[in-house]
């Protein structure tokens, strides 16, 4: 999980998207700030009059000008735009939390899939060895006339089937290892069964539902999107209110006429603009935003029901996996004892070779089922953590330094200028990618 948290490109992409969303706040706050423009020009002018006058001839007028525009009141559009952007940022953080949850669950699933498939390969390899010994022993007994050709054919068929299952198990393991490397960033090594994170799990389904409704990133994100849409309505409605602007300008012109060397001009204007009628376009956008707001309210209820469903399903899967592990362990022990008994009975003629082969197959199936159920138990436990909204790095604690989603926001919120995005977060992520390519451990911010 720590490797996936550091290097998974999907998670890095979502962090970049959140940083892009952060920039919506300084964009909105620019409405509070002045806009300053500068211009300069050089001209050529030739005047020819009849009869000749003192003003005719060539002139090279030139000059420069500075202008400033400062909004004083715009119907609270800027205020609501900032609130809208801030709510969007908070919704983006929840989207990042949801992506983190998804990536970590994928990492856990990929990890235990490798554990399961590696165990299945070992079981299948052991099964091939056992059936190979059975086939050799059956061949020897057939040569001595103790068993029939049918017994030999049954032993050969079972060994051939075991080899086929081994090939399939090895192919599944290669697939799981490839998925592991795609999600986590490096090939698996020294993987062991991690077990379920019992200390992190809620004790009752009621507690799980309560945590999920309060902490699940999908629900919290839906609440922030509703808040953002509410401010959108207020922002658009502000276009129907008067607007007050302060405008100031200064210009300096040279050689505008033969008798004039320089002309300076300063102007300050207070401008009131009252919207009277815009063809109904603004009113339509207000109504449109209100409908969007209503849809956001319904999305909250929809997400809540989906989260409740996910929590209940995950809780049920977890309880079923716990019970199934106990049953499978009992089944493995029973099949092991049965196999030992059938082998002894076959030696004294009370059982056939087919009974032994069937008992070995049942024992193998029980072992594979137990390995699969243990995998399902771990996935179900982490799926429950994911459903309630607690499958995140601060809760899991796999790394010491977690990504600070607010650092970039505070860095750019009041930023007045600058084009570079080479900040702390971006630099460290670039170094992470660089170090990963060089197969070196990378620092995290």
Steps between C-alpha positions, in 0.01 A plus 500: 500500500788736570646440154165548331444816701832642381520386142156410363447726193124511547545646847764745376265610223218566748735706718590708195130546422442622853784752467338620178171535689680703768574761235126573468521687832763759395313533171186591692689728738640696207161672495603689814820628341564783256573451134784713368581548132781679326540594136742693283497603136711671237336648190589662172278782374534708185274802440492697174272805474424746222582777542798412716469549873733483793341175623562294190786257466616184668443419863605205716250501788566248773404436854401258773206452730414316820150406604355341811163338561381408848165345568331637810174308486373234257198357672713274725605299195863484613410400854278218379753396236765459772261298714407289200866433421585416862214250514628353174846462653357318799305274265824438309673393820226246559545377142869454580406309816272277296776436245742422782246257644458332163875474435574358845222243463641404161844468661367275776307289250802466271720406796275224637431375147872434465504333843204280402629409157850423631349270762282332237808442282678332792196284570473401134872425482471281807195331347694422180781349708258287700316379191831431326595272789155342485540442126843344544374275778197402290726426202714273718195322635359465149827343388463251786137434410357640822282766330319523172560716195200707606674594828811602305292711261325672791835589657631629169187711444514654846868592462437652157214702645723615787768616255234697312378662822860585590552673165180699555604594854840622377330709229267652761799581720676678212185703436470595867866599513452724196196666659698544821784673316257727312327618815785502751791593278743211548492118473380308805749337734476330839122528508322337794141486617444836676180398676199722561558840672272414792605802711381743232160339443177610669351252747139521384318570177327796664839655577613430144193672354543801728867540408425458131232771496735746668840418352452343157665727242216457251242637745721785622590589141132506402430739789772737380375483140154599624656790689689610190185490285317715757767769469477470121137607518591805711790590271287499185220688674753773578515585130152653542629753756673834432876511453733776621851541358781747550704580190818705491732576211816697427644573156801692373517594130791654312514692172129494440523833312777731379431749773458242776785298646316304770147444627430334837151383589360353821145377543310336788150366439243342727264290291163358605346240271143392561380194307144553380432218258732239348253320282422248775839328468611562860160397638521177303844424642371566853218253447742255345733525802207443734411179320863388527485574872192281536681220318791535744260458790367181346853377436570522873210267574602268218859477623385440856289203394786365287744531789258327737462220248880470463548492879233234551638291214858529626395418854309193381793383288735543794280300737454230239876481436572469872258213535618339178864501615407296807294259290775465239761430768279223638448368149875491433569306821214260429615437144858448617386237752272342240787479249725329754224253580420423137866437425526254789178328396619479140809313615287224652261488207205676658528800265583535132762720339219723375392560861854612583514731198162649590607554860818676384297722268258592779791580731658722232169675431452569870850649527446722195163606638658594834768709327234675293281566802790653694555729203130589497511574873777757456330661199166512683660665804668770294186540289311579819766756593461644151121515525502687832761747374796397714721331243739794483862545587455697826287212633700213357832661595710328233717812446630754747440807281167525321419729210374836625212597272475845659863606454463606137163665568647729766797569275293629208188635670627856531758484225489817287727390216744234385486229232720232652349187654836384638392502862576261786247235401586500133874489565476203729271313264747563216781369719289197586460413133868568433614280788259225408644490149844468655377222735578707804275568800326832461427755774142603568400846607 
